[in-house]
Amino acid sequence: MIQVDVAALTFVVSTLVPVLTALVTKAHAHSGVKAVVTALLSGVAAGAAIALAHQGQVDLAEVGLTVAIAWFTAITTHYGLLKPVGVTGSEGAVAQSTRRLGVG
């Protein structure tokens, strides 16, 4: 049986949330729309990580903390790594490839 560490899985998945946000939203969508999408995707990522690690058993207190960690990781990855190197953001590579698609 494979043991899954919630913290490690949350970190790995949360680093992909900014890229998913850029794929789901339009390039020049309002920052509020992007923030809401990032929060929702962080919640989904955290819930999935906990459900996978605990074979479907979910503790709401752990979910809340994990969502906060996932959101923080996603935001810091976006502003600290992906946006400066041109992957995410309004002028990033992902936004340029999906300029007319998405919400916002």
Phi, psi and omega per residue, in radians:
M1 nan 2.423 -3.116
I2 -1.568 2.262 3.066
Q3 -1.639 2.257 -3.128
V4 -1.953 2.193 3.094
D5 -1.497 2.115 -3.082
V6 -1.051 -0.764 -3.097
A7 -1.103 -0.785 -3.126
A8 -1.167 -0.766 3.132
L9 -1.123 -0.719 3.104
T10 -1.088 -0.752 3.130
F11 -1.081 -0.815 -3.106
V12 -1.111 -0.840 -3.111
V13 -1.179 -0.656 -3.102
S14 -1.182 -0.456 3.090
T15 -1.239 -0.313 3.097
L16 -1.597 -0.235 -3.110
V17 -1.020 -0.746 3.111
P18 -1.063 -0.624 3.110
V19 -1.189 -0.740 3.091
L20 -1.110 -0.681 3.092
T21 -1.071 -0.750 3.122
A22 -1.135 -0.562 3.109
L23 -1.287 -0.583 -3.045
V24 -1.479 -0.509 -3.089
T25 -1.825 2.790 3.068
K26 -1.253 2.762 -3.071
A27 -1.018 -0.748 -3.093
H28 -1.925 0.613 3.062
A29 -1.178 2.691 3.109
H30 -1.029 2.512 -3.108
S31 -1.085 -0.484 3.084
G32 -1.134 -0.677 3.093
V33 -1.117 -0.765 3.130
K34 -1.137 -0.634 3.109
A35 -1.147 -0.730 3.122
V36 -1.153 -0.762 3.114
V37 -1.086 -0.738 3.102
T38 -1.080 -0.748 3.122
A39 -1.118 -0.750 3.126
L40 -1.127 -0.788 3.118
L41 -1.137 -0.607 3.070
S42 -1.129 -0.705 3.100
G43 -1.115 -0.755 3.109
V44 -1.124 -0.763 3.140
A45 -1.090 -0.765 -3.136
A46 -1.162 -0.785 3.127
G47 -1.085 -0.721 3.119
A48 -1.153 -0.700 3.130
A49 -1.105 -0.760 -3.135
I50 -1.200 -0.775 3.140
A51 -1.079 -0.698 3.125
L52 -1.188 -0.754 -3.096
A53 -1.215 -0.532 -3.076
H54 -1.947 0.410 3.129
Q55 0.877 0.780 3.052
G56 1.582 -0.157 3.116
Q57 -1.531 2.176 -3.023
V58 -2.123 2.298 3.043
D59 -1.829 2.129 -3.035
L60 -1.070 -0.609 3.110
A61 -1.133 -0.715 3.118
E62 -1.182 -0.637 3.107
V63 -1.090 -0.809 3.140
G64 -1.023 -0.796 3.128
L65 -1.163 -0.718 -3.118
T66 -1.197 -0.629 3.062
V67 -1.095 -0.755 3.122
A68 -1.089 -0.733 3.118
I69 -1.155 -0.726 -3.137
A70 -1.120 -0.760 3.133
W71 -1.113 -0.808 3.131
F72 -1.059 -0.760 3.125
T73 -1.105 -0.736 3.137
A74 -1.104 -0.787 -3.123
I75 -1.137 -0.810 -3.117
T76 -1.193 -0.573 3.073
T77 -1.164 -0.720 3.128
H78 -1.098 -0.985 -3.062
Y79 -1.316 -0.513 -3.069
G80 -1.585 -0.413 -3.064
L81 -2.285 -1.002 -2.961
L82 -1.262 -0.691 3.125
K83 -1.215 -0.795 3.130
P84 -1.077 -0.542 -3.136
V85 -1.598 0.005 3.017
G86 1.528 0.415 3.101
V87 -1.549 -0.850 3.139
T88 -1.996 3.124 -3.076
G89 1.758 2.993 -3.086
S90 -1.094 -0.516 -3.136
E91 -1.894 0.197 -3.113
G92 -1.304 2.935 -3.088
A93 -1.080 -0.683 -3.136
V94 -1.183 -0.743 -3.139
A95 -1.130 -0.643 -3.136
Q96 -1.184 -0.556 -3.129
S97 -1.395 -0.316 -3.118
T98 -2.185 0.604 -3.018
R99 -0.929 -0.712 -3.042
R100 -1.711 -0.091 -3.104
L101 -1.690 2.889 2.992
G102 1.701 -3.136 -3.137
V103 -1.619 2.796 3.064
G104 1.746 nan nan
